[in-house]
């Protein structure tokens, strides 16, 4: 659930009072994934986080060694990037918008890349971390929960469908941030039936 963090001195901007659901704890045993996210989890900012199209955030386990070295933070552990599920064997280069996966009892559909906000920097006490994640395109990805059910650590994430192979998460990041600037390509991604409404608006030039 969301936590309130505060440094009573208020001197360091990274430590001023803030409320966030980015803190995640490792869970043993089954967890139920609902259409709005894992039971027992929560978002503090429901305008930009959560909802049907951002129900569960996945992040690649393989990114952690590089981040530990780059940031000089050997203490980084799974969950420190705010993800609900840390996954092995997949990165933003391997996952596409619209991919459908079975995990435990659930059916998941990839809806959009994650656009990290300032809270990622605050969470880890590293100024500029969110911007660096954006630059690298390694923010993770959100899924919808099409079928609710229980999941637990160690279960295999099985891909069942890939209807839109052109739109990897990495490429979608390049498009939204202007690194791939062709307007025809941008419009084509916006027209992808599986893209989230928020991203469709942003790609169409009408961000909310």
Secondary structure as UniProt FT lines:
FT   STRAND          3..5
FT   TURN            8..9
FT   HELIX           13..15
FT   STRAND          18..20
FT   STRAND          31..34
FT   TURN            35..36
FT   STRAND          37..38
FT   TURN            39..40
FT   TURN            46..48
FT   HELIX           52..54
FT   STRAND          56..60
FT   HELIX           61..63
FT   HELIX           64..71
FT   TURN            74..75
FT   TURN            78..81
FT   STRAND          85..87
FT   TURN            92..94
FT   TURN            97..98
FT   STRAND          100..103
FT   TURN            104..105
FT   STRAND          106..113
FT   HELIX           118..124
FT   TURN            127..128
FT   HELIX           129..136
FT   STRAND          141..147
FT   STRAND          149..151
FT   TURN            153..154
FT   STRAND          157..161
FT   TURN            165..166
FT   HELIX           169..176
FT   TURN            177..178
FT   HELIX           183..190
FT   TURN            193..194
FT   HELIX           197..203
FT   TURN            204..205
//
